Amino acid sequence: MLALLAGCALESPREPVREPAAVRALIENLIPASVTDRKGWAADIYFAFSSMKIPPSDGNICATLAIIEQESTYRADPPVVNLGKIAREELYVRADRYNVPKSAVDLSLKFESLDGRSYGERIDALRTEKELSELFEEMVGRVPLGQRFLSGFNPVRTGGAMQVSIAFAEDFVKEHGYAVKLKGTVRDEVFTRRGGLYFGIAHLLDYEADYPKALYRFADFNAGRYASRNAAFQAAVSGLSGIPLDLDGDLVRHGDTSGKLGSTEIAVRTLWKELDMSDAEIRKALELDEGPAFAETALYRKVFALADRKAGKAVPRAVVPKIVLKSPKITRKLTTEWFATRVDERHRKCLARAAGAGSPAKG
């Protein structure tokens, strides 16, 4: 039921049922004519929808295509500008953490790789994240000091046509399995067109979120599931407590063993009297911030009840997180708001094309 609700999030009411062949044809028709092998892209997208039982509505199809166009312009393994330089810098940073001098890294990169070139030459020739990921895995076992400071650390954290998190894909397979038997690792599958689309669509659509606009789901795709819901909660807490908060969607410091409280938790605790909740109760609720259950907690309900009363109207339950995007691949100032807005524009244009192509698809 939850999977069905998740898939229906971008679905319009009263959409007629279409046969699988008709749905694949619609997807193919909505993919830009300039894309090579539109039929293959449509088949892999439909594979993900059907495997996860996500209704292939116009809204869901166009949301998927909008993310693909934004993230890779329909390339299963998109090239990255200056990837070789980025990779070297990542190696230097990693080595420095282990007190390995830069000169030692440079010396290691002079060793011959399996294809006859030096590792340094292969790094300089890198074009895609798949190439970097495969080279890195080879280097771990072959270059001097590789096991010491590279084992367990692959600098490639996203991949595929939708630039989905590899960690997300691995966790998703552990929890839900995969529709077909893997020939390699989950990481390998992410770099295929089928796998990159499957896990990207899972991240985008296979969860329940009661958002009034698709914009917030697009923001979640960039900032993490439920980030838009959590940012709205932070805005409500900030308004009640008078404490400025970064609306980043992170409500608690997960995995932090220092005992230091996050700013959101500190602000919520100042409201303990109005909430009639202990610090322990507040903490327990905040720890549910990465899933749907948080919206069912007493903390969530009480905070918004207080915020609505103070504002004299219902305050937003979804806010696009205010996050500046940081990555070695990003060369200019970009934000989650920029990403979500761009994808939303693509989504609207796709919906207009779908309306012109005939009746929407469902089922």
SEDRENKE-584715 format. One line per field, with one value per residue (C-alpha): x, y, z. Coordinates in steps of 0.02 Angstrom, whole numbers, always signed. Each point is the difference from the previous one (the first is absolute). Layout:
BEGIN
X: X, ...
Y: Y, ...
Z: Z, ...
***
This chain:
BEGIN
X: +0, +141, +84, -164, -26, +178, -20, -166, +77, +16, -152, -153, -175, -105, +146, -53, +92, +119, +85, +189, +41, -99, +90, +171, -52, -53, +165, +96, -102, +37, +187, +83, +18, +187, +30, +80, -98, -158, -84, +136, -15, -188, +15, +120, -110, -153, +98, +29, -182, -72, +125, -36, -186, +10, -146, +72, -110, +43, +60, +114, +68, +35, +80, +120, +40, +26, +130, +89, +9, +62, +130, +72, -94, -36, +174, +15, +176, +17, +173, +67, +105, +177, -32, +185, +46, -143, +55, +181, -57, -111, +149, +110, -132, -26, +187, +24, -123, +116, +158, +53, +100, -54, +166, -41, -167, +84, +127, -139, -89, +153, -29, -65, -184, -84, -23, +185, -16, +56, -135, +42, -30, -166, -55, +43, -105, -154, -165, -139, -37, -13, +178, +60, -93, +73, +175, -11, -51, +150, +119, -52, +82, +145, +80, +119, -92, -165, -64, +57, -96, -116, -87, -184, +7, -60, -12, -144, -158, -132, -25, -112, -121, -88, +158, -72, +98, +90, -23, -187, -1, +95, -117, -152, +57, +31, -176, -101, +109, +17, -113, +134, +152, +153, +151, +117, -17, -137, +130, +27, -188, -20, +115, -110, -147, -123, +71, +27, -181, -68, +83, -28, -186, -3, +79, -118, -167, +1, -45, -154, +2, -157, +66, -113, +123, +123, +129, +27, +31, +131, +81, +0, +87, +142, +2, -63, -170, -118, +121, -140, -116, +139, +48, -181, +10, +159, -85, -145, +119, +101, -158, -56, +167, +71, +161, +64, +25, +76, -143, +105, -119, +120, -91, +123, +185, -11, +154, +83, +72, +66, -162, -10, -176, -48, -73, -175, -6, +60, -137, -135, +54, -32, -183, -14, -127, -119, +25, -15, +138, +163, +171, -1, -171, +55, +158, -93, -117, +138, +94, -143, +36, +61, -165, -188, -30, +62, -158, -103, +92, -73, +147, -41, -185, +27, +129, -111, -154, +94, +70, -173, -74, +136, -13, -190, +3, +78, +187, +86, +29, +130, +143, +141, +159, +126, +158, +152, +59, +182, +95, +167, -104, -92, +93, -130, -119, -152, -137, -134, -128, +85, +0, -182, -59, +93, -70, -175, +9, +49, -140, -131, +59, -6, -177, -52, +74, -88, -167, +25, +43, -171, -75, +116, +65, -31, +24
Y: +0, +121, -34, +35, +162, +54, -30, +92, +159, +84, -83, +93, -66, -101, -50, -142, -165, -39, -160, -17, +20, +163, +64, -40, +87, +154, +5, -18, +141, +116, -28, +132, -56, +37, -139, -159, -162, +78, -170, -72, +145, -21, -187, +25, +135, -111, -144, +105, +58, -174, -85, +120, +12, +188, +60, +70, +155, +155, +81, -143, -26, +185, +14, -138, +75, +172, -68, -97, +153, +109, -122, -79, +55, -184, -72, -158, +45, +188, +77, +116, +152, -4, -169, -47, +157, -28, -180, +51, +129, -129, -118, +135, +46, -182, -32, +154, -70, -149, +108, -67, +136, +61, -59, -179, +10, +65, -142, -129, +68, -38, -187, -97, -41, -154, +79, +46, +185, +77, +39, +184, -10, -87, +130, +140, -86, -26, +58, -81, -50, -182, +5, +82, -124, -150, +74, +37, -179, -63, +120, -57, -169, +47, +167, +21, +62, -35, -116, +122, +155, -48, -157, +32, +174, +20, +185, -36, +15, +28, -73, -38, +99, +70, +23, -105, -31, -167, -15, +21, -136, -120, +31, -17, -172, -57, +51, -39, -109, +27, -52, -103, -98, +111, -55, +114, +121, +127, +133, -82, -4, +186, +39, -95, +87, -123, +10, +187, +27, -131, +70, +179, -30, -91, +150, +122, -89, -157, +84, +79, +190, +107, +151, +130, +24, -108, +135, -67, -177, +68, +92, -163, -87, +122, +25, -168, -78, +107, +147, +117, -60, +18, +174, +54, -70, +100, +157, -28, -30, +154, +107, -65, +7, +157, -96, +14, -171, -59, -78, -148, -142, -77, -9, -101, -45, -182, -102, +136, -79, +163, +34, +174, +53, +70, +174, -64, -112, +142, +114, -133, -30, +183, -34, -144, +87, +43, -175, -87, -118, -55, +11, -188, +3, +140, -94, -162, +89, +96, -161, -51, +146, -110, -94, +24, -38, +171, +84, -113, +48, +107, +119, +33, +26, +113, +110, +33, +25, +134, +77, +5, +82, +131, +39, -1, -118, -163, +20, -95, -186, -3, +122, -17, -22, +141, -97, +56, -148, -47, -125, -7, -12, +165, +154, +134, +41, -113, -38, -129, +133, +27, -187, -27, +150, -55, -176, +68, +104, -154, -97, +127, +2, -190, +0, +120, -117, -148, +91, +30, -182, -62, -71, -24, -171, -101, -179
Z: +0, +43, -166, -90, +95, -37, -185, -4, +71, -170, -77, -62, +42, -123, -111, -116, +3, -144, -51, +31, -185, -5, +155, -74, -159, +98, +94, -164, -76, +147, -11, -112, -181, +8, +127, -67, +30, +68, -4, +113, +123, +4, +32, +146, +77, -16, +77, +156, +11, -23, +116, +143, -43, -21, -108, -163, +2, -99, +162, +47, -175, -24, +171, -49, -169, +77, +122, -139, -111, +142, +66, -157, -158, -33, +21, +103, +54, -28, -21, +135, -45, +74, +80, -1, +97, +122, +28, +37, +126, +85, +13, +75, +128, +48, +13, +109, +127, +19, +3, -170, -92, -171, -73, +53, -90, -158, +9, +19, -154, -106, +21, -149, +0, -71, -172, -17, +36, +164, +126, -20, -187, +25, +127, -122, -134, +109, -73, +103, +179, -52, -66, +161, +110, -92, +1, +185, +41, -100, +87, +174, -25, -113, +39, +149, +154, -87, +135, +133, -50, -143, +61, +34, -75, -178, -47, -119, +105, -135, -172, -146, -105, +155, +104, +140, +160, -5, +188, -24, -134, +112, +146, -113, -60, +178, +51, -156, -110, -188, -142, -88, +56, +5, -101, +96, +145, +30, -41, -170, -32, +39, -147, -122, -80, +75, +176, +1, -50, +119, +155, -54, -21, +167, +85, -86, +10, +108, +164, +75, +11, +11, -93, -83, -145, -96, +35, +176, -59, -120, +146, +99, -144, +20, +189, +64, +27, +107, -1, -58, +139, +128, -62, +28, +177, +29, -64, +122, +146, -44, -4, +170, +89, -80, -35, -180, -78, -162, -97, -58, +47, +126, +166, +103, -7, -54, +38, +103, +157, +73, +92, -75, -44, -170, -14, -42, +152, +111, -67, +22, +180, +42, -37, +123, +110, -143, -73, +168, -53, +80, -84, -22, -84, -115, -47, -34, -120, -90, -33, -115, -118, -144, -20, -12, +185, +57, -67, +115, +160, +138, -21, -183, +33, +151, -85, -149, +108, +97, -161, -81, +154, +7, -187, +1, -149, -55, -24, -143, +27, -138, -34, -126, +104, -3, -43, -99, -104, +25, -104, -91, -160, +34, -60, +38, +141, -12, +125, +31, -43, -169, -34, +49, -100, -157, +12, +34, -159, -101, +84, -51, -181, -6, +70, -136, -132, +81, -5, -184, -31, +57, +158, +150, +45, +156, +56
***
